[in-house]
Amino acid sequence: MRLWSLYPAYLDWKGLGGEWREGLLAQAVLLGRTKGWRNHPQLERFKAHEDPVAAIGHYLLKVHEEATRRGYSYNLSKIVAPVDEINLIELTDGQLRYELWLLSERLGKRDPEWLKAIRRQHRDDPPTPHPLFKVVEGEIEPWETGYWNSQDLSRGNP
């Protein structure tokens, strides 16, 4: 499961579709509708929110808005709580930089032209977060490093 902390506009069409599917899976987990993925580290930040279902609903709503802007037809009715305003979740600038690096690695193989375009359009440092998140200073989030413990983050750690 990868629930990107980056603004959805960074994602190519495959990434955006994947984010939609993963977000719907996360929503099912938070609603108790599935037995799998219940302890996935990516869900920790949603579970810690005072209203986890509304948090994932806001997350999915913003993905839906980006998809609609691009002319895609994602089914809004699949979002249980599509709230437009919510208390934001803190996210470190180190996590955003790490995710941009990770996305860049994937796009370099999958869609180099999209990678060039986002590098031209999104030059913010740190990168722009998904609207659910408020950026604070810090390293890669503990839930990320815990999950990626078996990976060699030093080779790509921004």
Sequence and secondary structure as in RCSB ss.txt:
>XXXX:A:sequence
MRLWSLYPAYLDWKGLGGEWREGLLAQAVLLGRTKGWRNHPQLERFKAHEDPVAAIGHYLLKVHEEATRRGYSYN
LSKIVAPVDEINLIELTDGQLRYELWLLSERLGKRDPEWLKAIRRQHRDDPPTPHPLFKVVEGEIEPWETGYWNS
QDLSRGNP
>XXXX:A:secstr
     B GGGS HHHHHHHHHHHHHHHHHHTT  STTTT GGGHHHHTSSSHHHHHHHHHHHHHHHHHHTT    
GGG S   S    EEEEHHHHHHHHHHHHHHHHHH HHHHHHHHHH   SS  B TTEEEES SS HHHHHHTTT
S GGGT  
